Amino acid sequence: MNLSNFISGLALFATVNGALTQVRNFGSNPAGIEMWIEVPGNVAPEAPIIVALHGCHGSAQRYYQESNLPALAKQKGAILVYPSSTHDLLCWDCGTKKSLTRDGGGDPQSIVQMVNYTISKYSADRSRVFIVGTSSGSMMGNVLSAVYPDVFAAASVYSGVAAGCMAVPDGVAPNPYDPCGLGRIIKTPQQWGDIVRGYNPTYKGPWPRMQIFHGTADTIVVYQNFIEDLKQWSNVHGVKFSRNSTNTPERGYTEMIYGDGHLLTGYSALDVPHVVPQHPKEALSFFGL
């Protein structure tokens, strides 16, 4: 191998603990965040991609270790992309104009660049790009689904808020805990849906399918946000609540099915605080993997 190529390879990739590998040059990266990836050894063309988004005070590495998503995803031949925040408190920017504007220079644009890099390098399936996110990562999952509906097929999110809930005036730093996180931003389903549609006024394609988890005892991102989140995506998808299924997927959880459950499903977790544990098995099933 040519020495200069070898050095370039080292600059592009840096592996940590034999699991996640950092990708340094995946695009212009206007938000200055990090990209980490795990590619299965038997990766095949048209592999699905799962973007996994940590919460505040988190990291790609920590989120990778918090559930058995990596093991289950590997069985499905999926490529895992773990963005890692470099902002204050290691949260995601889900409220400024640059993040709520397509290609506006915020976190969403950098994350979509990670997706495009992965599709290009590994010939991954552009139609099977999914999101998993917790807390601030859940909030970003909602934003990505709203701002880039043509990029993502579905999302499974935990303990977050509706897209646009954290919107702030220019020059004001988003705060996930007040008033949005405290459940004080209450709108009608139509108003929430209009916010999503307003990000892409000319978009006529399908919207990402949504699976939403929230704990009833959450005092950080309070339960009212779950209700607002369901209002938003039920309006976007044009589906109404149809029925509950108790003790699903486990005791104390209530599955809230909208329509036939294909486009939108909620999970209310009784007495669970912030945050609801990840449910990778249910997420992969919802994704159709």
HURABEL-V177489 format. One record per residue. N is the residue number from 1. RES is the residue in one small letter. OMEGA is omega as a letter, one per 40 degrees, with the letter a starting at -180 (none if undefined). Layout:
n: (N	N)
res: (RES	RES)
omega: (OMEGA	OMEGA)
This chain:
n: (1	2	3	4	5	6	7	8	9	10	11	12	13	14	15	16	17	18	19	20	21	22	23	24	25	26	27	28	29	30	31	32	33	34	35	36	37	38	39	40	41	42	43	44	45	46	47	48	49	50	51	52	53	54	55	56	57	58	59	60	61	62	63	64	65	66	67	68	69	70	71	72	73	74	75	76	77	78	79	80	81	82	83	84	85	86	87	88	89	90	91	92	93	94	95	96	97	98	99	100	101	102	103	104	105	106	107	108	109	110	111	112	113	114	115	116	117	118	119	120	121	122	123	124	125	126	127	128	129	130	131	132	133	134	135	136	137	138	139	140	141	142	143	144	145	146	147	148	149	150	151	152	153	154	155	156	157	158	159	160	161	162	163	164	165	166	167	168	169	170	171	172	173	174	175	176	177	178	179	180	181	182	183	184	185	186	187	188	189	190	191	192	193	194	195	196	197	198	199	200	201	202	203	204	205	206	207	208	209	210	211	212	213	214	215	216	217	218	219	220	221	222	223	224	225	226	227	228	229	230	231	232	233	234	235	236	237	238	239	240	241	242	243	244	245	246	247	248	249	250	251	252	253	254	255	256	257	258	259	260	261	262	263	264	265	266	267	268	269	270	271	272	273	274	275	276	277	278	279	280	281	282	283	284	285	286	287	288	289)
res: (m	n	l	s	n	f	i	s	g	l	a	l	f	a	t	v	n	g	a	l	t	q	v	r	n	f	g	s	n	p	a	g	i	e	m	w	i	e	v	p	g	n	v	a	p	e	a	p	i	i	v	a	l	h	g	c	h	g	s	a	q	r	y	y	q	e	s	n	l	p	a	l	a	k	q	k	g	a	i	l	v	y	p	s	s	t	h	d	l	l	c	w	d	c	g	t	k	k	s	l	t	r	d	g	g	g	d	p	q	s	i	v	q	m	v	n	y	t	i	s	k	y	s	a	d	r	s	r	v	f	i	v	g	t	s	s	g	s	m	m	g	n	v	l	s	a	v	y	p	d	v	f	a	a	a	s	v	y	s	g	v	a	a	g	c	m	a	v	p	d	g	v	a	p	n	p	y	d	p	c	g	l	g	r	i	i	k	t	p	q	q	w	g	d	i	v	r	g	y	n	p	t	y	k	g	p	w	p	r	m	q	i	f	h	g	t	a	d	t	i	v	v	y	q	n	f	i	e	d	l	k	q	w	s	n	v	h	g	v	k	f	s	r	n	s	t	n	t	p	e	r	g	y	t	e	m	i	y	g	d	g	h	l	l	t	g	y	s	a	l	d	v	p	h	v	v	p	q	h	p	k	e	a	l	s	f	f	g	l)
omega: (i	a	a	i	i	i	i	i	i	a	a	a	i	a	i	i	i	a	i	i	i	i	a	a	a	a	a	i	a	a	i	i	a	i	i	a	i	a	i	a	a	a	a	i	a	i	i	i	i	i	a	a	a	i	i	a	a	i	i	a	a	a	i	a	a	a	i	i	a	a	a	i	i	i	a	a	a	i	i	i	i	i	i	a	i	a	i	a	a	i	i	i	a	a	a	a	a	i	a	i	i	a	a	i	a	i	a	i	i	a	i	i	i	i	a	i	a	i	a	a	a	a	a	a	a	a	a	i	a	a	i	a	a	i	i	i	i	i	i	i	i	a	i	a	a	a	a	a	i	a	a	a	a	i	i	a	a	i	a	a	i	i	a	a	a	a	a	i	i	i	i	a	i	i	a	a	a	e	a	a	i	i	a	i	a	a	i	i	i	i	i	i	i	i	i	a	a	i	a	a	a	a	a	a	i	i	i	i	a	i	a	i	i	i	a	a	a	i	i	i	a	a	i	i	i	i	i	i	i	i	a	a	i	i	i	a	a	i	i	i	a	a	i	i	a	i	i	e	i	a	i	i	i	i	a	a	i	a	i	i	a	a	a	i	i	i	i	a	a	i	i	i	i	e	i	i	i	i	a	a	i	i	a	i	i	i	a	a	none)
